[in-house]
Amino acid sequence: MSTVHVALAGAGAFGIKHLDALARIEDVKVVSLVGRELDKVRAVAQRYGVEHISTELADSLALKQVDAVILCTPTQLHAEQAIQCLRAGKHVQVEIPLADNLRDAESIAARQRQVGKVAMVGHTRRFNPSHQLLHRKIQARQFTIQQMDVQTYFFRRTNTNALGQPRSWTDHLLWHHAAHTVDLFGWQTGGEIVQASAIRGPIHPELRIAMDMSIQLRASTGAICTLSLSFNNDGPLGSFFRYIGDTGTYVARYDDLFNGKEERIDVSQVDVSTDGIELQDREFIAAIRAGREPNSSVAAVLPCYRTLHRLDQQLAAQDD
């Protein structure tokens, strides 16, 4: 395969991040762009030189030249659309989360096994240079995690996206934002999550979701994780990961890394880019070319969604 031809569904905030990333990858061409509002899709397509646009994913899947699809669509559509892509014989990358329930996540995994195409999930923390550097230290037995303390904070009391634009769907602290940390904790410790518990705050009267949540995890290695999530925090915003280990303390803020004394650690040589989304997309394309399972494949991240399911059941029981 020379050039990999990609269709991208979702021309919002994260779709644009992927368009920027794909533009920096050799022998990749975005040939189709899908979105709900044709005028907005057309404007983005013109900016990035994408020739085909549509409001229907099926139109992109019908294009013979399309090799792979990246889904940056509402969470509630992920499972149906991922299976639709696999059924059409296309490789697929689904932005996080894979699904908002375990049954759908397992259905995607089953379909991937049937067709043998690359199916990957956008668990970007596995690709951020900051987390990659620590993963290498762990693999080399230079660092062992004792505890991870994670804060995922946003100020989002209205239904808006990362660009402050209105959303057509509702975000979720558990099935979306907690998925990043639950998967990362399992990947970094190399163990199974053997204990998990969660509590949540009041349900928002209009959004109908919990705006605050606390999650505790324990891995089979003995490491523990405490995760605090909020849509009510008025700054600073984002996710902050404190790794407490046997040989040091590290703080990861997306692609940046610091030691426990807040001294910056150079991660510029960890990979070919310091952009986690670009590295994620590079892995997707590389796996397609090599015909191999990618890091953050559907199969690899499925344990995360099993843990989220357990937590979801706990939270539901708290309402009874």
Backbone torsions as a table, in degrees:
resi	resn	phi	psi	omega
1	MET	NA	123.9	179.4
2	SER	-84.8	-83.5	178.1
3	THR	-91.8	132.7	175.2
4	VAL	-90.4	121.9	-178.4
5	HIS	-96.9	124.1	-171.5
6	VAL	-116.9	139.3	167.9
7	ALA	-107.4	138.4	179.6
8	LEU	-119.9	125.0	178.9
9	ALA	-106.2	118.6	-178.6
10	GLY	112.0	100.9	-176.0
11	ALA	-102.0	28.6	179.0
12	GLY	-89.3	-153.8	-173.6
13	ALA	-57.2	-47.2	-177.2
14	PHE	-79.4	-29.7	174.9
15	GLY	-60.1	-40.8	178.7
16	ILE	-65.9	-37.6	175.8
17	LYS	-58.4	-41.4	179.6
18	HIS	-70.2	-38.8	177.3
19	LEU	-60.5	-42.3	177.2
20	ASP	-63.1	-42.3	-178.9
21	ALA	-66.9	-46.3	-177.8
22	LEU	-63.4	-29.9	179.2
23	ALA	-65.7	-18.6	-179.5
24	ARG	-98.6	4.0	-178.5
25	ILE	-104.8	132.6	-175.5
26	GLU	-66.1	141.5	173.2
27	ASP	56.1	41.1	173.3
28	VAL	-127.6	134.3	-180.0
29	LYS	-134.7	124.3	174.0
30	VAL	-82.8	118.0	-173.2
31	VAL	-110.6	-9.5	-179.1
32	SER	-150.5	140.8	-179.6
33	LEU	-130.9	130.3	-176.3
34	VAL	-119.7	138.7	176.3
35	GLY	-160.9	169.0	-176.1
36	ARG	-73.6	-39.2	-175.4
37	GLU	-109.2	111.9	-170.1
38	LEU	-60.5	-37.7	-179.9
39	ASP	-63.3	-42.1	178.4
40	LYS	-67.5	-41.0	178.6
41	VAL	-62.1	-43.2	-179.2
42	ARG	-61.8	-40.9	-179.6
43	ALA	-64.0	-43.3	178.8
44	VAL	-67.4	-42.9	-179.9
45	ALA	-59.9	-41.8	179.0
46	GLN	-64.2	-38.2	-179.8
47	ARG	-64.6	-34.0	-175.7
48	TYR	-106.9	6.0	176.2
49	GLY	70.1	33.6	178.5
50	VAL	-92.8	126.0	-171.6
51	GLU	-81.4	-38.4	-174.2
52	HIS	-104.0	133.1	176.0
53	ILE	-132.8	155.4	179.0
54	SER	-164.2	163.8	171.5
55	THR	-99.3	0.8	-176.9
56	GLU	-124.1	125.2	177.8
57	LEU	-59.1	-35.6	-178.5
58	ALA	-57.7	-32.4	179.1
59	ASP	-65.5	-39.2	177.4
60	SER	-68.9	-41.3	-178.8
61	LEU	-65.8	-24.2	179.6
62	ALA	-76.7	-12.7	179.5
63	LEU	-77.4	118.8	-177.7
64	LYS	-61.8	-29.9	-176.4
65	GLN	-73.1	-17.0	-178.7
66	VAL	-72.2	120.2	177.5
67	ASP	-94.0	-34.3	-170.5
68	ALA	-147.7	155.9	-179.2
69	VAL	-129.4	139.2	170.8
70	ILE	-113.2	124.8	-177.3
71	LEU	-101.6	113.5	174.4
72	CYS	-118.7	46.9	-173.8
73	THR	-102.2	173.0	178.0
74	PRO	-54.7	143.3	-176.9
75	THR	-50.3	-42.5	-175.1
76	GLN	-63.9	-15.5	179.5
77	LEU	-96.7	-11.0	-170.1
78	HIS	-56.5	-50.0	-174.9
79	ALA	-63.5	-51.6	-178.9
80	GLU	-59.1	-44.0	-177.2
81	GLN	-72.5	-37.1	178.0
82	ALA	-62.0	-44.0	178.0
83	ILE	-65.5	-37.7	177.1
84	GLN	-60.5	-42.3	179.0
85	CYS	-65.8	-45.9	-179.4
86	LEU	-64.5	-39.3	178.7
87	ARG	-63.9	-30.9	179.3
88	ALA	-82.5	0.6	178.1
89	GLY	82.4	22.4	-179.8
90	LYS	-105.4	144.6	167.9
91	HIS	-68.4	151.3	-176.2
92	VAL	-143.0	137.3	169.0
93	GLN	-116.8	124.9	-178.9
94	VAL	-104.8	124.1	175.3
95	GLU	-63.0	150.5	-179.1
96	ILE	-60.8	136.5	2.7
97	PRO	-91.0	160.6	177.4
98	LEU	-59.3	-41.4	179.5
99	ALA	-161.1	172.6	177.1
100	ASP	-108.8	20.7	170.9
101	ASN	-161.8	156.5	-174.3
102	LEU	-68.2	-38.7	-178.0
103	ARG	-57.8	-44.8	179.5
104	ASP	-67.2	-39.7	178.6
105	ALA	-60.5	-42.8	-179.9
106	GLU	-70.2	-29.9	177.2
107	SER	-66.2	-39.4	176.7
108	ILE	-64.6	-43.3	179.4
109	ALA	-61.0	-40.6	180.0
110	ALA	-65.6	-41.7	179.2
111	ARG	-65.6	-39.6	178.7
112	GLN	-61.6	-41.2	179.1
113	ARG	-63.6	-34.4	-179.7
114	GLN	-68.7	-43.9	-172.4
115	VAL	-95.8	-21.6	176.2
116	GLY	75.9	10.7	177.7
117	LYS	-80.7	160.6	175.8
118	VAL	-69.0	126.4	175.6
119	ALA	-131.8	117.9	-170.2
120	MET	-131.4	153.2	-179.7
121	VAL	-119.0	144.4	-175.8
122	GLY	-77.8	59.6	174.6
123	HIS	-83.8	80.4	-168.0
124	THR	-62.6	-26.6	-177.9
125	ARG	-60.4	-27.6	176.7
126	ARG	-67.4	-15.4	-174.0
127	PHE	-112.5	-19.8	176.3
128	ASN	-54.4	132.3	-179.8
129	PRO	-54.7	-34.4	179.4
130	SER	-59.4	-49.9	-179.1
131	HIS	-73.6	-32.6	176.4
132	GLN	-60.9	-44.9	-179.0
133	LEU	-59.7	-43.8	179.3
134	LEU	-68.1	-35.1	177.4
135	HIS	-61.7	-39.1	178.6
136	ARG	-66.9	-37.9	176.3
137	LYS	-63.7	-39.6	178.9
138	ILE	-66.5	-44.3	179.7
139	GLN	-63.1	-33.3	179.2
140	ALA	-85.0	3.4	-179.5
141	ARG	60.5	32.9	174.8
142	GLN	-95.3	-9.6	-176.0
143	PHE	-156.6	132.6	176.8
144	THR	-125.2	129.1	-178.7
145	ILE	-74.3	128.5	170.9
146	GLN	-98.2	-38.7	-178.4
147	GLN	-154.7	143.8	169.4
148	MET	-117.8	129.2	177.2
149	ASP	-117.4	116.8	-170.0
150	VAL	-125.4	135.8	175.1
151	GLN	-121.2	124.2	176.2
152	THR	-120.1	104.0	-169.8
153	TYR	-125.8	132.8	175.3
154	PHE	-136.4	163.2	170.4
155	PHE	-118.1	94.7	-169.9
156	ARG	-142.3	74.0	-179.1
157	ARG	-91.8	0.5	171.8
158	THR	-124.7	164.0	-174.2
159	ASN	-84.7	79.1	-178.1
160	THR	-126.6	159.7	179.6
161	ASN	-93.1	-170.0	-176.2
162	ALA	-65.4	-18.2	177.8
163	LEU	-97.1	5.3	-178.6
164	GLY	78.6	14.3	-179.0
165	GLN	-93.6	150.4	179.9
166	PRO	-59.2	139.9	177.8
167	ARG	-101.5	150.7	175.9
168	SER	-91.7	-0.4	-176.6
169	TRP	-144.8	167.5	-176.8
170	THR	-105.8	131.2	177.8
171	ASP	-71.7	167.9	-176.9
172	HIS	-145.4	129.3	-179.3
173	LEU	-65.1	-40.8	-176.1
174	LEU	-76.0	-60.4	-170.6
175	TRP	-76.4	-14.6	176.7
176	HIS	-108.8	-70.1	-169.3
177	HIS	-72.3	-37.4	177.3
178	ALA	-68.4	-26.5	-179.5
179	ALA	-57.6	-37.3	178.3
180	HIS	-56.4	-50.4	-174.0
181	THR	-75.7	-40.5	-180.0
182	VAL	-59.9	-45.1	178.5
183	ASP	-66.5	-44.2	-178.4
184	LEU	-61.8	-41.5	-179.6
185	PHE	-61.3	-44.9	178.0
186	GLY	-65.3	-42.0	-178.7
187	TRP	-66.2	-43.5	-177.0
188	GLN	-72.4	-38.0	-179.6
189	THR	-79.8	-23.6	-177.3
190	GLY	73.0	13.4	-177.8
191	GLY	-117.7	173.9	175.9
192	GLU	-87.7	141.6	175.3
193	ILE	-79.1	109.8	-172.3
194	VAL	-99.8	-12.9	179.1
195	GLN	-145.0	135.3	-178.9
196	ALA	-150.5	135.2	178.3
197	SER	-144.2	155.8	-177.4
198	ALA	-151.3	147.8	168.2
199	ILE	-133.7	157.0	-179.7
200	ARG	-137.4	160.4	177.9
201	GLY	-87.0	-166.7	-176.6
202	PRO	-62.8	153.0	176.1
203	ILE	-82.4	132.5	178.8
204	HIS	-66.4	132.6	-174.3
205	PRO	-65.0	-26.1	-179.3
206	GLU	-102.6	-43.7	-178.6
207	LEU	-76.8	-22.4	178.5
208	ARG	62.2	33.6	175.2
209	ILE	-132.1	158.6	172.8
210	ALA	-72.6	133.2	-177.8
211	MET	-94.6	-11.2	179.0
212	ASP	-141.6	143.7	-176.9
213	MET	-154.5	148.2	175.3
214	SER	-129.9	132.0	-177.2
215	ILE	-129.7	138.1	176.6
216	GLN	-124.3	136.1	-177.9
217	LEU	-130.8	151.8	169.8
218	ARG	-135.6	132.8	-180.0
219	ALA	-94.7	162.4	178.4
220	SER	-64.6	-16.8	176.2
221	THR	-76.6	-12.8	-176.0
222	GLY	101.3	-14.6	179.6
223	ALA	-66.8	149.4	177.9
224	ILE	-122.1	160.4	179.6
225	CYS	-140.1	134.9	173.6
226	THR	-118.8	123.3	-176.8
227	LEU	-121.7	123.5	175.3
228	SER	-111.6	130.3	-178.8
229	LEU	-128.5	142.5	178.2
230	SER	-154.8	142.2	167.5
231	PHE	-100.3	4.3	-176.0
232	ASN	-104.3	-0.4	-173.4
233	ASN	-84.0	119.2	-177.5
234	ASP	-91.5	62.2	174.4
235	GLY	88.5	149.0	-8.0
236	PRO	-71.1	154.7	-174.4
237	LEU	-104.3	152.2	176.5
238	GLY	121.5	-167.0	179.0
239	SER	-116.8	133.7	-176.7
240	PHE	-128.7	122.8	-173.5
241	PHE	-112.3	117.3	174.4
242	ARG	-103.3	115.9	176.3
243	TYR	-96.2	117.8	175.6
244	ILE	-108.5	118.4	-174.7
245	GLY	-131.5	-172.4	-176.2
246	ASP	-78.3	-20.1	-177.6
247	THR	-123.0	11.8	179.0
248	GLY	162.7	176.1	175.7
249	THR	-126.7	136.7	-178.7
250	TYR	-132.5	148.0	176.6
251	VAL	-124.0	119.6	179.6
252	ALA	-107.2	128.2	174.8
253	ARG	-123.1	94.0	-175.6
254	TYR	55.6	-116.1	-176.0
255	ASP	-86.7	-2.4	-177.3
256	ASP	-103.0	149.7	-178.0
257	LEU	-135.4	139.4	179.3
258	PHE	-133.9	157.8	171.6
259	ASN	-87.1	-178.5	-176.3
260	GLY	-64.6	-16.4	178.2
261	LYS	-95.7	12.1	179.5
262	GLU	65.8	27.7	174.2
263	GLU	-92.0	128.8	-176.2
264	ARG	-66.9	138.5	176.2
265	ILE	-107.3	130.9	-178.0
266	ASP	-71.4	120.1	177.5
267	VAL	-115.0	13.0	-174.3
268	SER	-66.9	-21.2	-178.6
269	GLN	-101.5	5.6	-178.2
270	VAL	-66.0	-40.7	-177.5
271	ASP	-149.0	-174.1	-175.5
272	VAL	-76.4	-8.8	178.7
273	SER	-147.1	160.1	173.6
274	THR	-104.3	12.7	179.0
275	ASP	-102.8	113.7	-177.1
276	GLY	-60.9	-36.8	179.0
277	ILE	-65.8	-41.9	177.5
278	GLU	-62.3	-43.5	-179.9
279	LEU	-65.4	-35.7	175.1
280	GLN	-61.8	-47.0	-179.7
281	ASP	-68.1	-35.7	176.2
282	ARG	-61.9	-38.8	178.4
283	GLU	-65.6	-40.4	178.1
284	PHE	-59.8	-49.0	-179.1
285	ILE	-66.1	-41.2	-179.7
286	ALA	-63.8	-39.5	179.1
287	ALA	-66.0	-38.4	176.7
288	ILE	-62.4	-47.8	-178.5
289	ARG	-62.6	-39.8	-176.0
290	ALA	-88.4	-9.9	-177.4
291	GLY	63.5	41.2	-176.8
292	ARG	-124.8	168.9	175.8
293	GLU	-76.6	130.3	-179.7
294	PRO	-83.9	159.5	165.7
295	ASN	-61.2	139.6	-174.3
296	SER	65.3	32.7	170.9
297	SER	-62.7	163.0	176.6
298	VAL	-55.1	-43.9	-179.9
299	ALA	-62.9	-39.0	-175.8
300	ALA	-70.6	-32.2	-176.7
301	VAL	-95.4	-4.1	-177.5
302	LEU	-57.1	-37.9	176.6
303	PRO	-56.4	-33.3	176.4
304	CYS	-59.2	-45.3	-176.4
305	TYR	-72.9	-25.0	173.2
306	ARG	-68.8	-38.1	176.9
307	THR	-68.4	-42.1	177.5
308	LEU	-59.9	-36.8	178.0
309	HIS	-62.9	-44.7	178.5
310	ARG	-60.0	-43.4	179.7
311	LEU	-65.9	-39.9	179.5
312	ASP	-62.0	-40.0	177.9
313	GLN	-64.3	-40.5	176.5
314	GLN	-60.0	-47.0	-177.5
315	LEU	-64.7	-38.2	178.7
316	ALA	-64.5	-38.5	179.9
317	ALA	-66.4	-29.4	179.5
318	GLN	-67.5	-21.3	-179.7
319	ASP	-82.4	-17.3	-176.3
320	ASP	-75.4	NA	NA
